[in-house]
Amino acid sequence: MKNFMILFVIAGVFAMNTYAQSGSGSTPLAVETLLMIPKKGMEEKFEAAVLAHNKKFHPEGPYVAGLRKIEYGERSGWYVWVFGPTTYGSLDTRPTKENGHALDWTTNIDPLVEQYGAAGYWNYNTDLSYGLDIFKKSKHLETWGIDLKPKQYYRFKALVEKLRKVYESEGKTAFLVLENNLHGKDIPDVALVWSFDTYAAWQKDPGPKAAYEKMYGDGSWQTLLDEWMDMINDYSSEIRSIIR
């Protein structure tokens, strides 16, 4: 969240529909993302075409898909098509050419696309995440793509486990954790996602400092910030709208 970001004082992604719930010992779920930017002046037609495609071929269930628009950040104006979260087995049986799936995309969506961007492949960590039901009803999301220092994932995991408990105790904000299955120079190692409904609420949100210190003691928030600064190289943030 905005003030949460400021508190981290760092110079410096994702999204979901509900297919499976968080739970201890849950099987990891897969999420694919595809960046697209529509032709100028065709944004509404593009959104309508993708939503129609998703409704026909990717409704709720193992092949669920959604659409997000990047409103703010370095990639503002781009859209993200999200497949999942789903089981890894569903990636093997996903729709391709059958029942007109591929034809629908090439006929109704391709002509509206100016450029395709990178495709991503993420592991949605059900044990570290909270609030898919909240996320499903939300209008916007904030996402951070985080570059961890080498061999620091164990510290990141311990930190977000604590944050998850705090967000769960408040029960207001979805807090989702994704781990990158593809590594590269400019690809983040992990991503965090928060839900929100209005920019006014986002601007006023002080972050979970009070709830965190209530759970873990006075001064624990500063300890978290210090540890965060020590284990990451950098992060990038975006604000996205959930297109329905």
ZABAVO-73988 format. One record per residue (C-alpha): z, y, x; residue number from 0. Coordinates in nm, 2 decimals. Layout:
BEGIN
<c3=Z&c2=Y&c1=X&num=NUM>
...
//
This chain:
BEGIN
<c3=0.00&c2=0.00&c1=0.00&num=0>
<c3=-0.06&c2=0.36&c1=0.12&num=1>
<c3=0.30&c2=0.45&c1=0.23&num=2>
<c3=0.35&c2=0.09&c1=0.35&num=3>
<c3=0.05&c2=0.15&c1=0.57&num=4>
<c3=0.19&c2=0.48&c1=0.70&num=5>
<c3=0.52&c2=0.32&c1=0.78&num=6>
<c3=0.35&c2=0.07&c1=1.01&num=7>
<c3=0.21&c2=0.38&c1=1.20&num=8>
<c3=-0.09&c2=0.19&c1=1.33&num=9>
<c3=-0.42&c2=0.37&c1=1.41&num=10>
<c3=-0.62&c2=0.20&c1=1.22&num=11>
<c3=-0.99&c2=-0.75&c1=0.38&num=12>
<c3=-1.07&c2=-1.01&c1=-0.03&num=13>
<c3=-1.00&c2=-1.10&c1=-0.36&num=14>
<c3=-0.95&c2=-1.36&c1=-0.61&num=15>
<c3=-0.96&c2=-1.51&c1=-0.96&num=16>
<c3=-0.70&c2=-1.77&c1=-1.05&num=17>
<c3=-0.78&c2=-2.13&c1=-0.99&num=18>
<c3=-0.46&c2=-2.27&c1=-0.84&num=19>
<c3=-0.11&c2=-2.15&c1=-0.82&num=20>
<c3=0.11&c2=-2.09&c1=-0.52&num=21>
<c3=0.36&c2=-2.36&c1=-0.44&num=22>
<c3=0.55&c2=-2.53&c1=-0.16&num=23>
<c3=0.34&c2=-2.79&c1=0.02&num=24>
<c3=0.02&c2=-2.69&c1=-0.17&num=25>
<c3=-0.32&c2=-2.79&c1=-0.04&num=26>
<c3=-0.50&c2=-2.50&c1=0.13&num=27>
<c3=-0.78&c2=-2.35&c1=-0.07&num=28>
<c3=-1.12&c2=-2.22&c1=0.05&num=29>
<c3=-1.26&c2=-1.88&c1=-0.02&num=30>
<c3=-1.61&c2=-1.76&c1=0.07&num=31>
<c3=-1.72&c2=-1.40&c1=0.08&num=32>
<c3=-2.06&c2=-1.24&c1=0.09&num=33>
<c3=-2.13&c2=-0.87&c1=0.15&num=34>
<c3=-2.41&c2=-0.70&c1=-0.04&num=35>
<c3=-2.53&c2=-0.35&c1=-0.09&num=36>
<c3=-2.75&c2=-0.27&c1=-0.39&num=37>
<c3=-3.05&c2=-0.05&c1=-0.39&num=38>
<c3=-2.98&c2=0.32&c1=-0.45&num=39>
<c3=-2.95&c2=0.39&c1=-0.82&num=40>
<c3=-2.93&c2=0.02&c1=-0.91&num=41>
<c3=-2.56&c2=-0.03&c1=-0.89&num=42>
<c3=-2.50&c2=-0.08&c1=-1.26&num=43>
<c3=-2.79&c2=-0.32&c1=-1.30&num=44>
<c3=-2.67&c2=-0.51&c1=-0.99&num=45>
<c3=-2.32&c2=-0.54&c1=-1.12&num=46>
<c3=-2.44&c2=-0.66&c1=-1.46&num=47>
<c3=-2.67&c2=-0.92&c1=-1.30&num=48>
<c3=-2.40&c2=-1.06&c1=-1.08&num=49>
<c3=-2.14&c2=-1.07&c1=-1.36&num=50>
<c3=-2.40&c2=-1.25&c1=-1.58&num=51>
<c3=-2.47&c2=-1.50&c1=-1.30&num=52>
<c3=-2.10&c2=-1.56&c1=-1.25&num=53>
<c3=-2.03&c2=-1.61&c1=-1.62&num=54>
<c3=-2.31&c2=-1.86&c1=-1.65&num=55>
<c3=-2.26&c2=-2.06&c1=-1.32&num=56>
<c3=-1.92&c2=-1.96&c1=-1.19&num=57>
<c3=-1.66&c2=-1.94&c1=-1.47&num=58>
<c3=-1.30&c2=-2.03&c1=-1.43&num=59>
<c3=-1.26&c2=-2.36&c1=-1.25&num=60>
<c3=-1.36&c2=-2.51&c1=-0.92&num=61>
<c3=-1.67&c2=-2.30&c1=-0.88&num=62>
<c3=-1.52&c2=-1.97&c1=-0.99&num=63>
<c3=-1.66&c2=-1.65&c1=-0.84&num=64>
<c3=-1.59&c2=-1.28&c1=-0.87&num=65>
<c3=-1.73&c2=-0.94&c1=-0.76&num=66>
<c3=-1.55&c2=-0.66&c1=-0.58&num=67>
<c3=-1.67&c2=-0.31&c1=-0.48&num=68>
<c3=-1.55&c2=-0.15&c1=-0.16&num=69>
<c3=-1.45&c2=0.20&c1=-0.27&num=70>
<c3=-1.28&c2=0.33&c1=0.05&num=71>
<c3=-1.31&c2=0.22&c1=0.41&num=72>
<c3=-1.58&c2=0.19&c1=0.68&num=73>
<c3=-1.79&c2=-0.03&c1=0.44&num=74>
<c3=-1.75&c2=0.18&c1=0.13&num=75>
<c3=-2.04&c2=0.13&c1=-0.11&num=76>
<c3=-2.08&c2=-0.24&c1=-0.03&num=77>
<c3=-1.99&c2=-0.51&c1=-0.27&num=78>
<c3=-1.82&c2=-0.84&c1=-0.20&num=79>
<c3=-1.92&c2=-1.16&c1=-0.39&num=80>
<c3=-1.62&c2=-1.40&c1=-0.38&num=81>
<c3=-1.65&c2=-1.77&c1=-0.43&num=82>
<c3=-1.31&c2=-1.93&c1=-0.49&num=83>
<c3=-1.03&c2=-1.98&c1=-0.43&num=84>
<c3=-1.13&c2=-2.35&c1=-0.47&num=85>
<c3=-1.07&c2=-2.68&c1=-0.31&num=86>
<c3=-1.26&c2=-2.76&c1=0.01&num=87>
<c3=-1.41&c2=-3.06&c1=-0.17&num=88>
<c3=-1.57&c2=-2.82&c1=-0.42&num=89>
<c3=-1.77&c2=-2.67&c1=-0.14&num=90>
<c3=-1.96&c2=-3.00&c1=-0.12&num=91>
<c3=-2.05&c2=-3.01&c1=-0.49&num=92>
<c3=-2.10&c2=-2.63&c1=-0.56&num=93>
<c3=-2.41&c2=-2.53&c1=-0.77&num=94>
<c3=-2.73&c2=-2.49&c1=-0.57&num=95>
<c3=-3.07&c2=-2.54&c1=-0.74&num=96>
<c3=-2.96&c2=-2.74&c1=-1.04&num=97>
<c3=-2.97&c2=-2.59&c1=-1.39&num=98>
<c3=-3.15&c2=-2.29&c1=-1.26&num=99>
<c3=-2.87&c2=-2.16&c1=-1.04&num=100>
<c3=-3.08&c2=-2.06&c1=-0.74&num=101>
<c3=-3.36&c2=-1.93&c1=-0.96&num=102>
<c3=-3.12&c2=-1.71&c1=-1.15&num=103>
<c3=-3.00&c2=-1.55&c1=-0.83&num=104>
<c3=-3.35&c2=-1.50&c1=-0.68&num=105>
<c3=-3.49&c2=-1.36&c1=-1.00&num=106>
<c3=-3.21&c2=-1.14&c1=-1.13&num=107>
<c3=-3.00&c2=-1.04&c1=-0.83&num=108>
<c3=-3.22&c2=-1.05&c1=-0.52&num=109>
<c3=-3.46&c2=-0.77&c1=-0.64&num=110>
<c3=-3.16&c2=-0.54&c1=-0.68&num=111>
<c3=-3.02&c2=-0.60&c1=-0.33&num=112>
<c3=-3.10&c2=-0.36&c1=-0.05&num=113>
<c3=-2.92&c2=-0.56&c1=0.22&num=114>
<c3=-2.71&c2=-0.87&c1=0.26&num=115>
<c3=-2.42&c2=-0.85&c1=0.51&num=116>
<c3=-2.19&c2=-1.10&c1=0.67&num=117>
<c3=-2.07&c2=-1.41&c1=0.50&num=118>
<c3=-1.70&c2=-1.50&c1=0.55&num=119>
<c3=-1.51&c2=-1.82&c1=0.52&num=120>
<c3=-1.13&c2=-1.80&c1=0.46&num=121>
<c3=-0.84&c2=-2.03&c1=0.41&num=122>
<c3=-0.62&c2=-1.90&c1=0.12&num=123>
<c3=-0.26&c2=-1.98&c1=0.22&num=124>
<c3=-0.09&c2=-2.08&c1=-0.11&num=125>
<c3=0.25&c2=-2.11&c1=0.05&num=126>
<c3=0.25&c2=-1.76&c1=0.20&num=127>
<c3=0.10&c2=-1.59&c1=-0.10&num=128>
<c3=0.26&c2=-1.46&c1=-0.42&num=129>
<c3=0.12&c2=-1.34&c1=-0.76&num=130>
<c3=-0.22&c2=-1.48&c1=-0.84&num=131>
<c3=-0.14&c2=-1.42&c1=-1.21&num=132>
<c3=-0.06&c2=-1.06&c1=-1.13&num=133>
<c3=-0.38&c2=-1.02&c1=-0.93&num=134>
<c3=-0.59&c2=-1.17&c1=-1.20&num=135>
<c3=-0.49&c2=-0.88&c1=-1.43&num=136>
<c3=-0.52&c2=-0.60&c1=-1.17&num=137>
<c3=-0.79&c2=-0.34&c1=-1.14&num=138>
<c3=-0.78&c2=-0.27&c1=-0.76&num=139>
<c3=-0.67&c2=-0.42&c1=-0.44&num=140>
<c3=-0.59&c2=-0.31&c1=-0.09&num=141>
<c3=-0.69&c2=-0.54&c1=0.19&num=142>
<c3=-0.61&c2=-0.54&c1=0.56&num=143>
<c3=-0.81&c2=-0.74&c1=0.82&num=144>
<c3=-0.57&c2=-0.80&c1=1.11&num=145>
<c3=-0.65&c2=-0.88&c1=1.47&num=146>
<c3=-0.35&c2=-1.07&c1=1.62&num=147>
<c3=-0.27&c2=-1.08&c1=1.98&num=148>
<c3=-0.32&c2=-1.43&c1=2.14&num=149>
<c3=-0.06&c2=-1.69&c1=2.04&num=150>
<c3=0.11&c2=-1.47&c1=1.79&num=151>
<c3=0.03&c2=-1.65&c1=1.46&num=152>
<c3=0.38&c2=-1.81&c1=1.45&num=153>
<c3=0.54&c2=-1.47&c1=1.44&num=154>
<c3=0.29&c2=-1.34&c1=1.18&num=155>
<c3=0.37&c2=-1.64&c1=0.96&num=156>
<c3=0.75&c2=-1.59&c1=0.99&num=157>
<c3=0.71&c2=-1.22&c1=0.90&num=158>
<c3=0.49&c2=-1.27&c1=0.60&num=159>
<c3=0.72&c2=-1.55&c1=0.47&num=160>
<c3=0.99&c2=-1.29&c1=0.45&num=161>
<c3=0.76&c2=-1.04&c1=0.28&num=162>
<c3=0.65&c2=-1.30&c1=0.03&num=163>
<c3=1.01&c2=-1.35&c1=-0.08&num=164>
<c3=1.05&c2=-0.98&c1=-0.12&num=165>
<c3=0.74&c2=-0.93&c1=-0.33&num=166>
<c3=0.84&c2=-1.24&c1=-0.54&num=167>
<c3=1.19&c2=-1.09&c1=-0.60&num=168>
<c3=1.03&c2=-0.77&c1=-0.73&num=169>
<c3=0.77&c2=-0.95&c1=-0.93&num=170>
<c3=0.53&c2=-0.65&c1=-0.96&num=171>
<c3=0.27&c2=-0.68&c1=-0.69&num=172>
<c3=0.04&c2=-0.96&c1=-0.58&num=173>
<c3=0.07&c2=-1.04&c1=-0.21&num=174>
<c3=-0.20&c2=-1.27&c1=-0.08&num=175>
<c3=-0.25&c2=-1.42&c1=0.26&num=176>
<c3=-0.58&c2=-1.55&c1=0.40&num=177>
<c3=-0.66&c2=-1.70&c1=0.74&num=178>
<c3=-1.00&c2=-1.68&c1=0.90&num=179>
<c3=-1.18&c2=-2.00&c1=0.96&num=180>
<c3=-1.45&c2=-1.83&c1=1.16&num=181>
<c3=-1.37&c2=-1.65&c1=1.48&num=182>
<c3=-1.56&c2=-1.38&c1=1.66&num=183>
<c3=-1.53&c2=-1.05&c1=1.84&num=184>
<c3=-1.53&c2=-0.83&c1=1.53&num=185>
<c3=-1.38&c2=-1.08&c1=1.28&num=186>
<c3=-1.02&c2=-1.04&c1=1.18&num=187>
<c3=-0.78&c2=-1.34&c1=1.24&num=188>
<c3=-0.60&c2=-1.30&c1=0.91&num=189>
<c3=-0.61&c2=-1.08&c1=0.60&num=190>
<c3=-0.34&c2=-0.94&c1=0.36&num=191>
<c3=-0.41&c2=-0.83&c1=0.01&num=192>
<c3=-0.20&c2=-0.63&c1=-0.23&num=193>
<c3=-0.28&c2=-0.55&c1=-0.60&num=194>
<c3=-0.25&c2=-0.22&c1=-0.79&num=195>
<c3=-0.38&c2=-0.08&c1=-1.11&num=196>
<c3=-0.40&c2=0.30&c1=-1.06&num=197>
<c3=-0.45&c2=0.53&c1=-0.76&num=198>
<c3=-0.15&c2=0.74&c1=-0.89&num=199>
<c3=0.07&c2=0.43&c1=-0.87&num=200>
<c3=-0.07&c2=0.34&c1=-0.53&num=201>
<c3=0.00&c2=0.69&c1=-0.39&num=202>
<c3=0.36&c2=0.69&c1=-0.51&num=203>
<c3=0.44&c2=0.33&c1=-0.40&num=204>
<c3=0.70&c2=0.36&c1=-0.12&num=205>
<c3=0.64&c2=0.00&c1=-0.01&num=206>
<c3=0.90&c2=-0.28&c1=-0.01&num=207>
<c3=1.15&c2=-0.12&c1=0.24&num=208>
<c3=1.44&c2=-0.09&c1=0.00&num=209>
<c3=1.39&c2=-0.44&c1=-0.14&num=210>
<c3=1.34&c2=-0.58&c1=0.21&num=211>
<c3=1.67&c2=-0.43&c1=0.34&num=212>
<c3=1.85&c2=-0.54&c1=0.03&num=213>
<c3=1.74&c2=-0.90&c1=0.11&num=214>
<c3=1.77&c2=-0.89&c1=0.49&num=215>
<c3=2.02&c2=-0.62&c1=0.57&num=216>
<c3=2.03&c2=-0.26&c1=0.69&num=217>
<c3=1.79&c2=-0.19&c1=0.97&num=218>
<c3=1.58&c2=-0.50&c1=0.91&num=219>
<c3=1.28&c2=-0.30&c1=0.80&num=220>
<c3=1.26&c2=-0.12&c1=1.14&num=221>
<c3=1.29&c2=-0.46&c1=1.31&num=222>
<c3=0.99&c2=-0.58&c1=1.10&num=223>
<c3=0.79&c2=-0.27&c1=1.20&num=224>
<c3=0.87&c2=-0.32&c1=1.57&num=225>
<c3=0.77&c2=-0.68&c1=1.56&num=226>
<c3=0.45&c2=-0.60&c1=1.37&num=227>
<c3=0.35&c2=-0.35&c1=1.64&num=228>
<c3=0.43&c2=-0.60&c1=1.91&num=229>
<c3=0.22&c2=-0.89&c1=1.77&num=230>
<c3=-0.11&c2=-0.72&c1=1.65&num=231>
<c3=-0.39&c2=-0.55&c1=1.84&num=232>
<c3=-0.52&c2=-0.35&c1=1.54&num=233>
<c3=-0.61&c2=-0.38&c1=1.17&num=234>
<c3=-0.87&c2=-0.23&c1=0.94&num=235>
<c3=-0.80&c2=-0.15&c1=0.57&num=236>
<c3=-1.01&c2=-0.11&c1=0.26&num=237>
<c3=-0.96&c2=-0.03&c1=-0.11&num=238>
<c3=-1.16&c2=-0.24&c1=-0.35&num=239>
<c3=-1.22&c2=-0.24&c1=-0.72&num=240>
<c3=-1.23&c2=-0.56&c1=-0.92&num=241>
<c3=-1.56&c2=-0.56&c1=-1.12&num=242>
<c3=-1.54&c2=-0.73&c1=-1.46&num=243>
//
